[in-house]
Amino acid sequence: VQLGSANFIQEQTTSVGSGSRVYLKTDGILLGHFIIQPKYRKGLNTLLAKLKKSYLVSLLSGDNDAERNQLQDLFDAKLTFNQSPQDKLEQIKILQQHGNRVMMVGDGLNDAGALKQSHVGIAITDRINNFSPACDVIMEGRNFAHLDLLLAYCHNNKLIINTSFVISILYNLVGLYFAVQGQLAPVIAAILMPVSSISIVLLTTGMSSFFAIPLRRKGLMEGRSDTTTDINHIGY
């Protein structure tokens, strides 16, 4: 019994119309095929419109190109179809060789190689308890439309880290000046040292909480104010 693509069952077939075809062959006899129609996640159009303002967005698909015309308006970079898992991996490597920093978003095990190879791999799943390929982020499918908020939060966290480094360096430079001059009593210096660490912790915690407000409003982070019993995780 063989169940898979036309190449897998070694049959010359002609694909007409949209959807992926899965062929069934038993004892060397082709019995027929299933057609799996594509279904786009809710909010895809709006999300891509937002992402295209800051990123170059392209498509790697294992399906045929029957819906190329519909997808062409959504993506501003090239559309690549009929891609095997190895093809997707090689496409990521090519982009990286040209100096691009690549984020791969996939929802299947056939994306595992590309997710691992990319600088950032995001696996979209409808059940977070199911097995997911190696990646940096696991995101629930119903939250996929808010991916732009997650990216904005990551950029803001980078700002927080840089700000903390600057404040820490300035604090130590000022402290070094007073230490060289011998103008501080030992007990004062002993107090100021933990105060510097506490101030950085308070700063990072406060800024992180502030930048997380849009995510909490959408119910994408722990500690949300609504009464639902489950917790959505955007990463681990």
Phi, psi and omega in degrees: 000127177238133180223116182170203183286170179298322179295322182294318181273001176058054178233141175273112183232161177243118180272125179235133179086181184272169177100157177269141181252132177243117186264147180242127182224128178232134179052037178079004182250125178283116183269331182157197182209160172256146175245120180258111182283139178291145178223120183274145180289149181299133178086006183299313183301313181295318181298312181296324178298322179288317183294325183294344178288336184236343186227159172269116187251125179230172185234132170241115186231141175275353180276172176283175186264027182298333182253027181303316183298320180291325183275339184301323182286340183275331185247140181260001176240187187291150176252127182237124184244175179054042183265128173280166176306321179292322178299317180297319179299315181294324178296320177297317180297320179298316179299319181291325179295337178269013175085012180273144171264121193248132169247125181252130176245120182221163182228021181211164179295337178290351177263002189302313181298315180293322179297320181287323182288325183293160179296322177226125178247127180241119178263125178263126182222148177270349177221108187291345179275349179284163178294134179233149180292162179302127184198175180268332183222137170248122185235134178294141182302323183289347178259003184302324183294347181255021180301326180298326178291323178296317180295319178297321179296320178296319178297319179294325177295325176297320176298320179298316181297314180297319178297319180296319178298316181298313180296319180296318180295315179299318180299317181289326177295316177297316179297322179296322179299310181293327179294317179295322180285343181067033185266356182248136174288150181306321182293325178293317178297322180294329179282318184292330182298307177292332178298322179297318179293318180296320181296322178293318179298315180296321180296311183294320179295315181295315181292321178298317179295322180294313181289342180276354182304313179300325179290320180293325179296329178272359180074031185261356182227162177295153179086019179287161191267355182279181189254012179293153187269339181267162180241129178273134178248131176262354179184181178215000000 
